[in-house]
Amino acid sequence: MKETYDVIIGGVGIVGAMMALSLADSGLKVAVIDEVATAPKKSSNFDGRAYALSPSTFRMLSCLKLWNDLATDVQPILDIKVSDGLAGLGASPLHMHLDHREMEEGPIGFMVEDRYLRKVLLDKLIVSRQIDKIFRTSIINQKILPGYVEIELSNNKIITTKILVGSDGRQSKIASNAGIKRTIYDYNQTSLVCAVSHEHDHFGEAHQFFMPNGPLAILPLTQNRSSIVWTETNVVAQRIAQLGNKEFLKELKYRFGDFRGQIFLEGKRYSYPLSLSMSDKIYSNRVALIGDAAHALHPVAGQGLNLGMRDAASLAEVLIFANRRGEDIGSLAVLKRYSSWRQLDRALLSGFTHTVNKLFSNDSLILRAVRDLSMATINKIPFLRRSLMAEASGLEGDLPLLLRGKHI
């Protein structure tokens, strides 16, 4: 007899795990499928990945009782300074400064390394008795039949579900199997990612320097370290990636400047080619997409993960409420509600990150003057600063319950 579920989530990264945990107490029968066998051990080395969590994501993690296990490894972001920059010359004096003291609620955001966030989520997922884990297994095929999806697994088993959630990344096989196409824009840029320790304390301050080839983000981590997301054109990035650590740090310091004193490489270096990858739609017949499977953005605003969290919280709420009303949770009518809820947010954020990168990743004297004057103007008008911080915090708009810190 085939095992039957209400919801199956394909892909258990951070967003997929959050989706599953959001459904854990809903009464729905849930399973997750992934090639990962167990939760990762807590590594002593930074692996290059870190995220800026918005206050609304903090609320969601707190509501799901995950924050306390994460809190000691989180660095609050108390200030953000944004400016144009030129290698060797430092930041423009005309800049924008966002200060958490102007917000009604807490820090502007929180920095956390992937190794800590992923472990907390997967540890919680694995001990949950309400979620079936189908690990070391992948989805080979999916077939839409009246009232359910039939899924063929790599272990030769067949299972069924009312709705299949694709959380399997920007090259989503679930989306492809469902006939959902993607629009991809290659930025011809690569992000060089690492962590550094430094002589002077960061005091929770984040910096974003807009260089001609791409942005340089210096983001505070715990233990007086910073995460570096350094974007260059592919050609320049390839040259820098091939340098030894000493030469790499010299190139970075030339752009970084002296405001943190001496800097020292912590852990390994990584590089990631950048592109905008958007699914043409986020649902199909009995299929819904979340996270990078739906939209993978340029990292310029550091909001990609938060966008995925909003997907998970929204879809979980739509499915739970539909189930309580006795609806077929995989029906097109239900999935259209999810799509309508997410449509504006994903369009605005993808458009914003794409436009900002285009406007700032150049050396046009005219655009540079416009940018500097615009940031200086925002910096002098408290209302504009507070509005920008409120938008970046994810606390504005029609939020799902979990992002308001409330249970569904």
DRENDO-1510 file (C-alpha; in Angstrom, 1 decimal, always signed):
<recs>
REC; n; res; u; v; w
REC; 1; MET; +0.0; +0.0; +0.0 .
REC; 2; LYS; +1.3; +3.5; -0.9 .
REC; 3; GLU; +2.1; +5.8; +1.9 .
REC; 4; THR; -0.1; +8.9; +1.7 .
REC; 5; TYR; +0.6; +12.4; +3.0 .
REC; 6; ASP; -1.2; +15.8; +3.0 .
REC; 7; VAL; +2.0; +17.7; +2.3 .
REC; 8; ILE; +5.4; +16.6; +1.0 .
REC; 9; ILE; +8.3; +19.0; +0.9 .
REC; 10; GLY; +11.0; +18.2; -1.6 .
REC; 11; GLY; +14.4; +19.7; -0.4 .
REC; 12; VAL; +15.3; +20.3; +3.2 .
REC; 13; GLY; +17.5; +23.4; +3.2 .
REC; 14; ILE; +16.8; +26.2; +5.6 .
REC; 15; VAL; +13.5; +27.3; +4.0 .
REC; 16; GLY; +12.3; +23.8; +3.5 .
REC; 17; ALA; +13.0; +22.9; +7.1 .
REC; 18; MET; +11.1; +26.1; +8.2 .
REC; 19; MET; +8.2; +25.1; +6.1 .
REC; 20; ALA; +8.0; +21.7; +7.6 .
REC; 21; LEU; +8.3; +23.0; +11.2 .
REC; 22; SER; +5.6; +25.6; +10.5 .
REC; 23; LEU; +3.2; +22.7; +9.7 .
REC; 24; ALA; +4.3; +20.4; +12.5 .
REC; 25; ASP; +1.4; +21.2; +14.9 .
REC; 26; SER; -1.3; +21.7; +12.2 .
REC; 27; GLY; -2.8; +18.2; +12.1 .
REC; 28; LEU; -1.6; +17.7; +8.6 .
REC; 29; LYS; +0.4; +14.6; +7.7 .
REC; 30; VAL; +3.8; +16.0; +6.5 .
REC; 31; ALA; +6.9; +14.4; +5.0 .
REC; 32; VAL; +10.2; +15.9; +3.9 .
REC; 33; ILE; +12.4; +14.3; +1.2 .
REC; 34; ASP; +16.1; +15.1; +0.8 .
REC; 35; GLU; +19.4; +13.4; +0.0 .
REC; 36; VAL; +20.8; +14.6; +3.4 .
REC; 37; ALA; +20.8; +11.8; +5.9 .
REC; 38; THR; +21.3; +13.5; +9.2 .
REC; 39; ALA; +21.7; +17.0; +10.8 .
REC; 40; PRO; +25.2; +18.4; +10.3 .
REC; 41; LYS; +27.5; +18.5; +13.3 .
REC; 42; LYS; +28.4; +21.9; +14.7 .
REC; 43; SER; +31.5; +22.8; +12.7 .
REC; 44; SER; +34.3; +24.8; +14.2 .
REC; 45; ASN; +35.1; +26.5; +10.9 .
REC; 46; PHE; +33.2; +29.2; +9.0 .
REC; 47; ASP; +32.1; +27.8; +5.6 .
REC; 48; GLY; +31.5; +31.1; +3.9 .
REC; 49; ARG; +27.8; +31.3; +4.3 .
REC; 50; ALA; +26.0; +33.8; +6.7 .
REC; 51; TYR; +22.6; +35.4; +6.6 .
REC; 52; ALA; +21.1; +38.7; +7.7 .
REC; 53; LEU; +17.8; +37.8; +9.4 .
REC; 54; SER; +15.1; +40.4; +9.5 .
REC; 55; PRO; +13.1; +41.2; +12.7 .
REC; 56; SER; +10.1; +39.4; +11.1 .
REC; 57; THR; +12.2; +36.3; +10.6 .
REC; 58; PHE; +13.3; +36.6; +14.2 .
REC; 59; ARG; +9.6; +36.6; +15.2 .
REC; 60; MET; +9.0; +33.4; +13.2 .
REC; 61; LEU; +12.0; +31.6; +14.7 .
REC; 62; SER; +10.9; +32.7; +18.2 .
REC; 63; CYS; +7.3; +31.5; +17.5 .
REC; 64; LEU; +8.5; +28.1; +16.5 .
REC; 65; LYS; +10.7; +27.9; +19.6 .
REC; 66; LEU; +13.9; +27.9; +17.7 .
REC; 67; TRP; +15.5; +31.2; +18.7 .
REC; 68; ASN; +16.7; +30.2; +22.2 .
REC; 69; ASP; +18.9; +27.5; +20.7 .
REC; 70; LEU; +20.3; +30.0; +18.2 .
REC; 71; ALA; +20.7; +33.1; +20.3 .
REC; 72; THR; +24.3; +32.6; +21.5 .
REC; 73; ASP; +25.5; +32.4; +17.9 .
REC; 74; VAL; +23.7; +35.5; +16.6 .
REC; 75; GLN; +25.1; +39.0; +16.2 .
REC; 76; PRO; +22.6; +41.9; +16.3 .
REC; 77; ILE; +23.0; +44.5; +13.5 .
REC; 78; LEU; +22.7; +47.8; +15.3 .
REC; 79; ASP; +23.8; +50.2; +12.5 .
REC; 80; ILE; +24.0; +50.1; +8.7 .
REC; 81; LYS; +26.2; +52.5; +6.7 .
REC; 82; VAL; +25.7; +52.6; +3.0 .
REC; 83; SER; +28.0; +54.6; +0.6 .
REC; 84; ASP; +29.7; +54.7; -2.7 .
REC; 85; GLY; +33.3; +53.5; -2.5 .
REC; 86; LEU; +36.5; +53.5; -4.6 .
REC; 87; ALA; +39.3; +51.1; -4.1 .
REC; 88; GLY; +42.2; +52.8; -2.3 .
REC; 89; LEU; +40.1; +55.9; -1.6 .
REC; 90; GLY; +37.5; +54.6; +0.9 .
REC; 91; ALA; +33.9; +55.6; +1.3 .
REC; 92; SER; +32.3; +58.7; +0.0 .
REC; 93; PRO; +31.5; +61.3; +2.7 .
REC; 94; LEU; +28.0; +61.4; +1.4 .
REC; 95; HIS; +26.4; +58.3; +2.9 .
REC; 96; MET; +23.3; +56.9; +4.5 .
REC; 97; HIS; +23.3; +55.8; +8.1 .
REC; 98; LEU; +20.5; +53.6; +9.5 .
REC; 99; ASP; +20.5; +53.5; +13.3 .
REC; 100; HIS; +18.5; +50.9; +15.3 .
REC; 101; ARG; +17.7; +53.5; +17.9 .
REC; 102; GLU; +15.2; +55.0; +15.5 .
REC; 103; MET; +13.2; +51.8; +15.3 .
REC; 104; GLU; +10.4; +50.9; +17.6 .
REC; 105; GLU; +11.5; +47.3; +17.9 .
REC; 106; GLY; +15.0; +45.9; +18.5 .
REC; 107; PRO; +18.0; +45.7; +16.2 .
REC; 108; ILE; +17.8; +46.3; +12.4 .
REC; 109; GLY; +18.5; +42.6; +11.9 .
REC; 110; PHE; +20.6; +39.7; +13.1 .
REC; 111; MET; +23.7; +38.0; +11.5 .
REC; 112; VAL; +23.9; +34.2; +11.8 .
REC; 113; GLU; +26.2; +31.7; +10.1 .
REC; 114; ASP; +24.7; +29.0; +8.1 .
REC; 115; ARG; +26.4; +26.3; +10.1 .
REC; 116; TYR; +24.5; +27.4; +13.2 .
REC; 117; LEU; +21.1; +28.1; +11.7 .
REC; 118; ARG; +21.0; +24.9; +9.6 .
REC; 119; LYS; +22.0; +22.7; +12.6 .
REC; 120; VAL; +19.3; +24.2; +14.9 .
REC; 121; LEU; +16.6; +23.7; +12.2 .
REC; 122; LEU; +17.6; +20.2; +11.2 .
REC; 123; ASP; +18.1; +19.0; +14.8 .
REC; 124; LYS; +14.5; +20.2; +15.5 .
REC; 125; LEU; +13.2; +18.5; +12.4 .
REC; 126; ILE; +14.8; +15.2; +13.1 .
REC; 127; VAL; +13.4; +14.9; +16.6 .
REC; 128; SER; +9.9; +15.9; +15.5 .
REC; 129; ARG; +7.5; +12.9; +15.6 .
REC; 130; GLN; +5.0; +14.8; +13.5 .
REC; 131; ILE; +7.2; +15.0; +10.4 .
REC; 132; ASP; +8.3; +11.9; +8.4 .
REC; 133; LYS; +11.9; +12.1; +7.2 .
REC; 134; ILE; +12.7; +10.4; +3.9 .
REC; 135; PHE; +16.5; +11.0; +3.7 .
REC; 136; ARG; +19.1; +9.7; +1.3 .
REC; 137; THR; +16.4; +9.7; -1.3 .
REC; 138; SER; +15.5; +11.9; -4.2 .
REC; 139; ILE; +12.3; +12.5; -6.3 .
REC; 140; ILE; +12.7; +10.8; -9.6 .
REC; 141; ASN; +9.3; +11.7; -11.1 .
REC; 142; GLN; +6.0; +13.2; -10.1 .
REC; 143; LYS; +2.6; +12.5; -11.7 .
REC; 144; ILE; -0.5; +14.6; -11.2 .
REC; 145; LEU; -3.6; +12.4; -10.8 .
REC; 146; PRO; -7.2; +13.3; -9.8 .
REC; 147; GLY; -7.0; +14.5; -6.2 .
REC; 148; TYR; -3.3; +13.9; -5.5 .
REC; 149; VAL; +0.3; +13.7; -6.7 .
REC; 150; GLU; +2.1; +10.4; -7.2 .
REC; 151; ILE; +5.8; +10.6; -6.4 .
REC; 152; GLU; +8.4; +8.1; -7.6 .
REC; 153; LEU; +11.5; +8.0; -5.3 .
REC; 154; SER; +15.0; +6.9; -6.0 .
REC; 155; ASN; +14.6; +4.0; -3.6 .
REC; 156; ASN; +11.9; +2.6; -5.9 .
REC; 157; LYS; +9.0; +3.5; -3.6 .
REC; 158; ILE; +5.9; +5.3; -4.6 .
REC; 159; ILE; +4.2; +7.7; -2.3 .
REC; 160; THR; +1.3; +10.2; -2.7 .
REC; 161; THR; +0.4; +13.6; -1.4 .
REC; 162; LYS; -2.3; +16.3; -1.8 .
REC; 163; ILE; +0.4; +18.9; -2.5 .
REC; 164; LEU; +4.1; +18.8; -3.3 .
REC; 165; VAL; +6.1; +21.8; -2.1 .
REC; 166; GLY; +9.3; +22.5; -4.2 .
REC; 167; SER; +12.1; +23.7; -1.9 .
REC; 168; ASP; +14.9; +22.2; -4.0 .
REC; 169; GLY; +16.8; +25.3; -5.0 .
REC; 170; ARG; +17.2; +27.5; -8.1 .
REC; 171; GLN; +17.6; +24.4; -10.3 .
REC; 172; SER; +14.4; +22.9; -8.9 .
REC; 173; LYS; +13.6; +19.5; -10.4 .
REC; 174; ILE; +10.1; +19.7; -8.9 .
REC; 175; ALA; +9.4; +22.9; -10.8 .
REC; 176; SER; +10.8; +21.5; -14.0 .
REC; 177; ASN; +8.7; +18.3; -13.7 .
REC; 178; ALA; +5.7; +20.5; -13.2 .
REC; 179; GLY; +6.4; +22.4; -16.4 .
REC; 180; ILE; +7.2; +25.7; -14.6 .
REC; 181; LYS; +9.8; +27.6; -16.6 .
REC; 182; ARG; +12.4; +30.1; -15.3 .
REC; 183; THR; +13.8; +33.4; -16.4 .
REC; 184; ILE; +17.5; +33.7; -15.7 .
REC; 185; TYR; +19.7; +36.8; -15.9 .
REC; 186; ASP; +23.4; +36.4; -15.7 .
REC; 187; TYR; +25.0; +39.4; -13.9 .
REC; 188; ASN; +28.5; +38.6; -15.1 .
REC; 189; GLN; +29.5; +39.0; -11.4 .
REC; 190; THR; +31.0; +36.7; -8.8 .
REC; 191; SER; +30.8; +37.1; -5.0 .
REC; 192; LEU; +34.0; +36.3; -3.1 .
REC; 193; VAL; +32.9; +35.2; +0.4 .
REC; 194; CYS; +35.0; +34.8; +3.5 .
REC; 195; ALA; +35.2; +35.8; +7.2 .
REC; 196; VAL; +37.8; +38.1; +8.8 .
REC; 197; SER; +38.7; +39.1; +12.3 .
REC; 198; HIS; +39.8; +42.6; +12.9 .
REC; 199; GLU; +41.8; +44.8; +15.3 .
REC; 200; HIS; +38.9; +47.2; +16.1 .
REC; 201; ASP; +35.5; +46.2; +17.4 .
REC; 202; HIS; +32.6; +46.4; +14.9 .
REC; 203; PHE; +30.0; +47.3; +17.6 .
REC; 204; GLY; +27.3; +45.6; +15.6 .
REC; 205; GLU; +27.8; +47.9; +12.6 .
REC; 206; ALA; +27.3; +46.7; +9.0 .
REC; 207; HIS; +28.8; +48.5; +6.0 .
REC; 208; GLN; +27.9; +48.4; +2.3 .
REC; 209; PHE; +30.3; +50.0; -0.1 .
REC; 210; PHE; +29.2; +50.2; -3.7 .
REC; 211; MET; +32.3; +49.8; -5.8 .
REC; 212; PRO; +32.3; +50.1; -9.7 .
REC; 213; ASN; +32.4; +46.4; -10.2 .
REC; 214; GLY; +29.9; +45.5; -7.5 .
REC; 215; PRO; +29.1; +45.9; -3.8 .
REC; 216; LEU; +31.4; +45.1; -0.9 .
REC; 217; ALA; +29.4; +44.1; +2.2 .
REC; 218; ILE; +31.1; +44.0; +5.6 .
REC; 219; LEU; +28.6; +42.3; +8.0 .
REC; 220; PRO; +29.2; +41.9; +11.8 .
REC; 221; LEU; +29.5; +38.4; +13.2 .
REC; 222; THR; +30.1; +37.2; +16.8 .
REC; 223; GLN; +33.6; +37.3; +18.4 .
REC; 224; ASN; +34.6; +40.5; +16.6 .
REC; 225; ARG; +34.6; +39.0; +13.2 .
REC; 226; SER; +32.9; +40.1; +10.0 .
REC; 227; SER; +31.4; +38.3; +7.0 .
REC; 228; ILE; +32.7; +39.6; +3.7 .
REC; 229; VAL; +30.6; +39.4; +0.6 .
REC; 230; TRP; +32.8; +41.0; -2.1 .
REC; 231; THR; +31.3; +41.2; -5.6 .
REC; 232; GLU; +33.5; +41.7; -8.6 .
REC; 233; THR; +33.1; +41.1; -12.3 .
REC; 234; ASN; +33.8; +37.4; -13.2 .
REC; 235; VAL; +37.2; +38.2; -14.8 .
REC; 236; VAL; +38.5; +40.1; -11.7 .
REC; 237; ALA; +36.9; +37.7; -9.3 .
REC; 238; GLN; +38.6; +34.7; -11.0 .
REC; 239; ARG; +42.0; +36.5; -10.7 .
REC; 240; ILE; +41.5; +37.3; -7.0 .
REC; 241; ALA; +40.2; +33.8; -6.2 .
REC; 242; GLN; +43.5; +32.3; -7.5 .
REC; 243; LEU; +45.6; +34.4; -5.1 .
REC; 244; GLY; +47.2; +33.0; -1.9 .
REC; 245; ASN; +45.7; +34.2; +1.4 .
REC; 246; LYS; +48.3; +36.9; +1.9 .
REC; 247; GLU; +47.7; +38.4; -1.5 .
REC; 248; PHE; +44.0; +38.0; -1.2 .
REC; 249; LEU; +44.0; +40.0; +2.1 .
REC; 250; LYS; +46.1; +42.7; +0.5 .
REC; 251; GLU; +43.5; +43.1; -2.3 .
REC; 252; LEU; +40.7; +43.1; +0.2 .
REC; 253; LYS; +42.3; +45.6; +2.5 .
REC; 254; TYR; +42.9; +47.9; -0.4 .
REC; 255; ARG; +39.1; +48.1; -0.8 .
REC; 256; PHE; +38.2; +47.6; +2.8 .
REC; 257; GLY; +40.2; +50.5; +4.2 .
REC; 258; ASP; +41.7; +51.0; +7.7 .
REC; 259; PHE; +38.6; +51.7; +9.8 .
REC; 260; ARG; +38.7; +48.3; +11.5 .
REC; 261; GLY; +42.5; +48.3; +11.8 .
REC; 262; GLN; +44.4; +45.1; +10.8 .
REC; 263; ILE; +42.3; +42.3; +9.3 .
REC; 264; PHE; +43.0; +38.5; +9.5 .
REC; 265; LEU; +41.4; +35.8; +7.4 .
REC; 266; GLU; +39.2; +33.3; +9.4 .
REC; 267; GLY; +38.5; +30.0; +7.7 .
REC; 268; LYS; +38.3; +29.3; +4.0 .
REC; 269; ARG; +37.4; +31.5; +1.1 .
REC; 270; TYR; +34.5; +30.8; -1.3 .
REC; 271; SER; +33.2; +32.2; -4.6 .
REC; 272; TYR; +29.7; +32.1; -6.0 .
REC; 273; PRO; +28.6; +33.2; -9.6 .
REC; 274; LEU; +25.6; +35.6; -9.4 .
REC; 275; SER; +22.4; +35.5; -11.4 .
REC; 276; LEU; +18.8; +36.4; -11.1 .
REC; 277; SER; +16.6; +33.3; -11.4 .
REC; 278; MET; +12.9; +33.7; -11.3 .
REC; 279; SER; +10.2; +31.0; -11.8 .
REC; 280; ASP; +7.5; +32.3; -14.2 .
REC; 281; LYS; +5.0; +31.3; -11.5 .
REC; 282; ILE; +5.1; +29.8; -8.0 .
REC; 283; TYR; +2.4; +27.2; -8.3 .
REC; 284; SER; +1.0; +24.6; -10.7 .
REC; 285; ASN; -1.5; +21.8; -10.4 .
REC; 286; ARG; -0.8; +20.5; -6.8 .
REC; 287; VAL; +2.7; +22.0; -6.8 .
REC; 288; ALA; +3.9; +25.1; -4.9 .
REC; 289; LEU; +7.4; +26.6; -4.9 .
REC; 290; ILE; +9.2; +28.4; -2.0 .
REC; 291; GLY; +12.6; +29.9; -1.5 .
REC; 292; ASP; +15.2; +29.7; -4.3 .
REC; 293; ALA; +13.0; +27.3; -6.2 .
REC; 294; ALA; +10.7; +30.2; -6.7 .
REC; 295; HIS; +13.2; +33.2; -6.8 .
REC; 296; ALA; +16.9; +33.5; -6.3 .
REC; 297; LEU; +18.1; +37.1; -6.1 .
REC; 298; HIS; +21.3; +39.1; -6.2 .
REC; 299; PRO; +22.7; +39.3; -2.7 .
REC; 300; VAL; +23.0; +43.1; -2.8 .
REC; 301; ALA; +20.3; +43.7; -0.1 .
REC; 302; GLY; +20.9; +40.4; +1.8 .
REC; 303; GLN; +17.2; +39.6; +1.7 .
REC; 304; GLY; +17.1; +36.3; -0.2 .
REC; 305; LEU; +16.6; +34.1; +2.8 .
REC; 306; ASN; +14.0; +36.4; +4.4 .
REC; 307; LEU; +12.0; +36.3; +1.1 .
REC; 308; GLY; +12.1; +32.5; +1.4 .
REC; 309; MET; +10.9; +32.7; +5.0 .
REC; 310; ARG; +8.0; +34.8; +4.0 .
REC; 311; ASP; +7.1; +32.2; +1.3 .
REC; 312; ALA; +7.2; +29.4; +3.9 .
REC; 313; ALA; +5.1; +31.3; +6.5 .
REC; 314; SER; +2.5; +32.4; +3.9 .
REC; 315; LEU; +2.1; +28.9; +2.3 .
REC; 316; ALA; +1.9; +27.3; +5.7 .
REC; 317; GLU; -0.9; +29.7; +6.8 .
REC; 318; VAL; -2.8; +29.2; +3.5 .
REC; 319; LEU; -2.7; +25.4; +3.8 .
REC; 320; ILE; -3.5; +25.2; +7.5 .
REC; 321; PHE; -6.5; +27.6; +7.1 .
REC; 322; ALA; -7.8; +25.7; +4.0 .
REC; 323; ASN; -7.5; +22.4; +5.9 .
REC; 324; ARG; -9.5; +23.8; +8.8 .
REC; 325; ARG; -12.2; +24.8; +6.4 .
REC; 326; GLY; -12.3; +21.3; +4.9 .
REC; 327; GLU; -10.9; +22.4; +1.5 .
REC; 328; ASP; -8.7; +20.4; -0.7 .
REC; 329; ILE; -5.4; +21.9; +0.2 .
REC; 330; GLY; -3.8; +21.0; -3.2 .
REC; 331; SER; -6.6; +22.6; -5.3 .
REC; 332; LEU; -5.8; +25.4; -7.6 .
REC; 333; ALA; -8.2; +27.7; -5.7 .
REC; 334; VAL; -6.0; +27.3; -2.6 .
REC; 335; LEU; -2.7; +27.6; -4.4 .
REC; 336; LYS; -3.9; +30.8; -6.2 .
REC; 337; ARG; -4.3; +32.4; -2.7 .
REC; 338; TYR; -0.7; +31.7; -1.9 .
REC; 339; SER; +0.4; +33.0; -5.3 .
REC; 340; SER; -1.6; +36.2; -5.0 .
REC; 341; TRP; -0.3; +36.8; -1.5 .
REC; 342; ARG; +3.3; +36.5; -2.6 .
REC; 343; GLN; +3.2; +38.1; -6.0 .
REC; 344; LEU; +3.8; +41.7; -5.0 .
REC; 345; ASP; +6.5; +41.0; -2.5 .
REC; 346; ARG; +8.6; +38.9; -4.8 .
REC; 347; ALA; +8.2; +41.3; -7.7 .
REC; 348; LEU; +9.2; +44.3; -5.7 .
REC; 349; LEU; +12.2; +42.7; -4.0 .
REC; 350; SER; +13.5; +41.1; -7.2 .
REC; 351; GLY; +13.1; +44.3; -9.1 .
REC; 352; PHE; +14.7; +46.3; -6.3 .
REC; 353; THR; +17.8; +44.2; -6.0 .
REC; 354; HIS; +18.2; +44.0; -9.8 .
REC; 355; THR; +17.8; +47.8; -10.2 .
REC; 356; VAL; +20.1; +48.7; -7.3 .
REC; 357; ASN; +22.9; +46.4; -8.6 .
REC; 358; LYS; +22.5; +48.0; -12.1 .
REC; 359; LEU; +22.5; +51.5; -10.8 .
REC; 360; PHE; +25.4; +51.1; -8.3 .
REC; 361; SER; +27.7; +48.7; -10.1 .
REC; 362; ASN; +29.2; +51.2; -12.5 .
REC; 363; ASP; +31.7; +54.1; -12.5 .
REC; 364; SER; +29.5; +56.7; -14.1 .
REC; 365; LEU; +30.3; +60.1; -12.7 .
REC; 366; ILE; +26.7; +61.3; -13.2 .
REC; 367; LEU; +25.2; +58.2; -11.6 .
REC; 368; ARG; +27.7; +58.4; -8.7 .
REC; 369; ALA; +26.7; +62.1; -8.1 .
REC; 370; VAL; +23.0; +61.2; -8.1 .
REC; 371; ARG; +23.6; +58.2; -5.8 .
REC; 372; ASP; +25.6; +60.2; -3.3 .
REC; 373; LEU; +23.1; +63.1; -3.2 .
REC; 374; SER; +20.2; +60.7; -2.8 .
REC; 375; MET; +21.8; +58.9; +0.1 .
REC; 376; ALA; +22.8; +62.2; +1.7 .
REC; 377; THR; +19.2; +63.4; +1.4 .
REC; 378; ILE; +17.7; +60.2; +2.9 .
REC; 379; ASN; +20.3; +60.5; +5.7 .
REC; 380; LYS; +19.0; +64.0; +6.6 .
REC; 381; ILE; +15.3; +63.1; +6.7 .
REC; 382; PRO; +14.3; +61.0; +9.7 .
REC; 383; PHE; +11.0; +59.9; +8.2 .
REC; 384; LEU; +12.7; +58.4; +5.1 .
REC; 385; ARG; +15.3; +56.6; +7.2 .
REC; 386; ARG; +12.7; +55.1; +9.5 .
REC; 387; SER; +10.6; +54.1; +6.5 .
REC; 388; LEU; +13.5; +52.4; +4.8 .
REC; 389; MET; +14.4; +50.5; +8.0 .
REC; 390; ALA; +10.8; +49.4; +8.5 .
REC; 391; GLU; +10.7; +48.0; +5.0 .
REC; 392; ALA; +14.0; +46.2; +5.4 .
REC; 393; SER; +12.9; +44.8; +8.7 .
REC; 394; GLY; +10.0; +42.9; +7.0 .
REC; 395; LEU; +7.5; +44.3; +9.5 .
REC; 396; GLU; +5.5; +46.2; +6.9 .
REC; 397; GLY; +2.6; +45.0; +4.8 .
REC; 398; ASP; +0.2; +42.1; +5.0 .
REC; 399; LEU; +2.3; +39.7; +7.1 .
REC; 400; PRO; +1.6; +36.0; +7.8 .
REC; 401; LEU; +0.8; +35.3; +11.4 .
REC; 402; LEU; +4.2; +33.6; +12.1 .
REC; 403; LEU; +6.1; +36.7; +10.9 .
REC; 404; ARG; +4.0; +38.7; +13.4 .
REC; 405; GLY; +5.1; +36.3; +16.2 .
REC; 406; LYS; +1.7; +34.6; +16.4 .
REC; 407; HIS; +0.8; +30.9; +16.0 .
REC; 408; ILE; -1.3; +29.9; +13.1 .
</recs>
